[in-house]
Amino acid sequence: MTSTAAPANTPNTTNAPNASTSNSSAPNIGPTTTQARKADHIRICLQDNIECRDVTHGLDRYRWIHHCLPDLNRDEIDLKTQFLGQTLGSPLLISSMTGGTEQAQQINYRLAAVAQHYNLAMGVGSQRVAVENPGLMGTFDVRAIAPNITLFANLGAVQLNYTYGIDECRRLVDGLQANALILHLNPLQECIQPEGDVNFKGLLHKIERLCAQLPVPIIAKEVGNGISGAMAQRLIAAGVAAIDVAGAGGTSWAKVESERAENPIQRQLGLTFADWGIPTAECLVQVREVAPTVPLIASGGIRNGVEVAKAIALGADLVGLARPFLQAACESEAALDQLVELLLAELTTVLFCTNCATPAELQTRSVLRQD
Ligand SMILES: Cc1cc2nc3c(=O)[nH]c(=O)nc-3n(C[C@H](O)[C@H](O)[C@H](O)COP(=O)(O)O)c2cc1C
């Protein structure tokens, strides 16, 4: 992949610069609580062991049934994927992560360049900070770098209980020319955060109203604790167009917030809940049982293309990775390129060795057995 699409302030050295790096074209970024939190999240997710302790995504409970004589030319395998009316190069999603600081902007630019090159879908991190300070919208806006990608705006659903409504959501979507808005549901994370917003009362009704008013589809997403079949059903009935289960087994937000704790009780609270949640594989099975056709994203602990393929075989249309993309983006453009190439090669190899010509065929054949 070349870096020609990246603007002058996109990092092209091996490490993403830290937030204090001066940059003439950077937005006027003064420290706010939300911005400080964003910087903490990147630092902690890069440095510390913040994956779930004992719980796994559950995909390890399934084994592939190898096909020794595929009736395929591997080089004709087609990874193209349809999602919410868009055609993607493959079923990979760069999951929602960041924005709001100069470092975050540079990470978003790098992720967007690779998304544009491979026609991947991409989400940005929570844009709450851009409502607080509209001058920060540019730290999320990657359209100059990725004019053609399927791009998802992002906001915590709980903000609908803290003065945010249709106007703010419209601004977030318009600011990115986004194809959909992700509303993330993160009750556990808010409980562990020192500054957490914990009034979740009546949110489903507000989500329903927003779904009726917003001109783009809304995707309901967790952040690593999973969405059950029953909750997916209620969200879909409220008008949500797609579900991202973001199940347990990968990045543990209880652990991340525990690292930011301001006192020993908060720290321990986060550690106690390190493994809380519904494993990703379990969410997929549950959601597909109750909603066979809803556009479905798998994420939470996915770390290679074989796991991407397993998640698709269990019913996902799109598969998201967050932390692996963050790590690669902060290493170099080459590392990011290599990560995508490897994921695509692994996925293609699974398709070939299960005699599937497309990702969707994984769902029509008996390719997995449960241990
Ligand atoms: C640094 C970082 C920041 C994140 N910020 C957001 C966010 O603002 N909004 C959101 O919906 N999810 C956010 N997430 C959660 C991811 O989108 C994903 O659901 C979760 O990390 C599980 O995926 P993983 O195990 O592949 O990391 C963030 C993840 C990371 C690593």
The ligand as an SDF file (V2000), in Angstrom:
LIG
                    3D

 31 33  0  0  0  0  0  0  0  0999 V2000
   -8.1930    2.2650   22.0340 C   0  0  0  0  0  0  0  0  0  0  0  0
   -9.6090    1.8030   21.8640 C   0  0  0  0  0  0  0  0  0  0  0  0
  -10.6290    2.7340   21.9340 C   0  0  0  0  0  0  0  0  0  0  0  0
  -11.9690    2.3420   21.7650 C   0  0  0  0  0  0  0  0  0  0  0  0
  -12.9590    3.3000   21.7410 N   0  0  0  0  0  0  0  0  0  0  0  0
  -14.2230    2.9420   21.3600 C   0  0  0  0  0  0  0  0  0  0  0  0
  -15.2210    3.9320   21.1200 C   0  0  0  0  0  0  0  0  0  0  0  0
  -14.9890    5.1260   21.2690 O   0  0  0  0  0  0  0  0  0  0  0  0
  -16.4570    3.5040   20.7190 N   0  0  0  0  0  0  0  0  0  0  0  0
  -16.7660    2.1730   20.5590 C   0  0  0  0  0  0  0  0  0  0  0  0
  -17.8780    1.8320   20.1500 O   0  0  0  0  0  0  0  0  0  0  0  0
  -15.8430    1.2220   20.8160 N   0  0  0  0  0  0  0  0  0  0  0  0
  -14.5900    1.5670   21.1950 C   0  0  0  0  0  0  0  0  0  0  0  0
  -13.6250    0.5990   21.4090 N   0  0  0  0  0  0  0  0  0  0  0  0
  -14.0610   -0.8110   21.4740 C   0  0  0  0  0  0  0  0  0  0  0  0
  -13.7890   -1.5810   20.1820 C   0  0  0  0  0  0  0  0  0  0  0  0
  -14.4830   -1.0290   19.0930 O   0  0  0  0  0  0  0  0  0  0  0  0
  -14.1590   -3.0850   20.3510 C   0  0  0  0  0  0  0  0  0  0  0  0
  -15.5540   -3.2200   20.5130 O   0  0  0  0  0  0  0  0  0  0  0  0
  -13.4810   -3.7440   21.5300 C   0  0  0  0  0  0  0  0  0  0  0  0
  -12.1980   -3.2150   21.7510 O   0  0  0  0  0  0  0  0  0  0  0  0
  -13.3350   -5.2410   21.3320 C   0  0  0  0  0  0  0  0  0  0  0  0
  -12.5650   -5.5390   20.1890 O   0  0  0  0  0  0  0  0  0  0  0  0
  -11.0400   -6.0780   20.2700 P   0  0  0  0  0  0  0  0  0  0  0  0
  -11.0470   -7.2410   21.2310 O   0  0  0  0  0  0  0  0  0  0  0  0
  -10.7160   -6.4700   18.8470 O   0  0  0  0  0  0  0  0  0  0  0  0
  -10.1980   -4.9490   20.7570 O   0  0  0  0  0  0  0  0  0  0  0  0
  -12.2830    0.9570   21.5630 C   0  0  0  0  0  0  0  0  0  0  0  0
  -11.2430    0.0240   21.5070 C   0  0  0  0  0  0  0  0  0  0  0  0
   -9.9190    0.4230   21.6410 C   0  0  0  0  0  0  0  0  0  0  0  0
   -8.8350   -0.6280   21.5770 C   0  0  0  0  0  0  0  0  0  0  0  0
  1  2  1  0
  2  3  1  0
  2 30  2  0
  3  4  2  0
  4  5  1  0
  4 28  1  0
  5  6  2  0
  6  7  1  0
  6 13  1  0
  7  8  2  0
  7  9  1  0
  9 10  1  0
 10 11  2  0
 10 12  1  0
 12 13  2  0
 13 14  1  0
 14 15  1  0
 14 28  1  0
 15 16  1  0
 16 17  1  0
 16 18  1  0
 18 19  1  0
 18 20  1  0
 20 21  1  0
 20 22  1  0
 22 23  1  0
 23 24  1  0
 24 25  2  0
 24 26  1  0
 24 27  1  0
 28 29  2  0
 29 30  1  0
 30 31  1  0
M  END
$$$$
